[in-house]
Amino acid sequence: MIRESILSLTDEELLYILEDRLPGLLDRHPEMRRRVKMLFIDTLARDEEVAAIMAELRALRADDSTAKRSHRNFRDGS
């Protein structure tokens, strides 16, 4: 019965569920976050796009680490 009603969702109903209900679901069940994230990545992004985003995130993290190290050295008088 539930499966049949899920299959009969309109596009608008599905979008409502994603926008309105998904955040609460992930708050209640954080273990589902990775599963949902992978679904969206598989559905919405190509491998090249994901690789580019990951490279950008790594660069930002490296820049942040360098800035923190520089700040620490300045603060410590090194």
N, C-alpha and C positions, 0 to 999 in steps of 0.2 A: 504494500500500500504506500509506504513512504517513498519507495523507489519510483513508483508510478507518478507520484506528485512531483518528485524532483525532476523527472524527465519532462514534465509538462510545464515547467517554469518558463515564463516569458523572458526575453532578454532583459527587460526592465526589472523584473523580479530578481533575476540573477545578479544584476548590477547592484540592486538594493542590498542584497545579502552580502556581497563583497564589500561594499562601502560601509554599511551600517553594522553588520554582524561580525564580520571577520576580525576587526580589532578586539572585540570582546572575547571572541573564541580564543584568540592567541594570548590574551591576558589570562584566561582561565586554564589554558593548556599550552604553555610555552614550548613544550616538547614538539608541538606541531609546526612551529615556526619554520624549521628547516624544510620540512615536507612542502609547506605552502610556498616558501621562497623558491625551492627548486622547480615547482610546478610553474610559477610565473617566469622564472628564468628560461625554462625549456620552451615555454609558450611564446614569450615576448622578445627574447634576445637571442641573437646569433652568437656562436662561439667567439667570433672575432670581437664583437661588441663587449662581451663579458671579459675577454682577455684585456681589452683596452681599458675598461673600467678598473679591473684589478691592478693593472700596471700603474694607473693614475693614483689609486689608493695607496699602493706601496710607496710611490714617490712622495705623496703627502705625508705618510707616516715617517719616512726617512727625513724629510724636511723638518717635521715636528721634533723628531729626536735630536737633530742637529741644533735646532733653535733652543731646545731645553738644555742641551749640553753647553751651549754657548752662554746661556743665561746663568747656569750653575757656575761656570768658570768665572764669569764676570762678578757674580755675587761673592764667590769665595776668594776673589783677588788673584786668580791664576791667569 
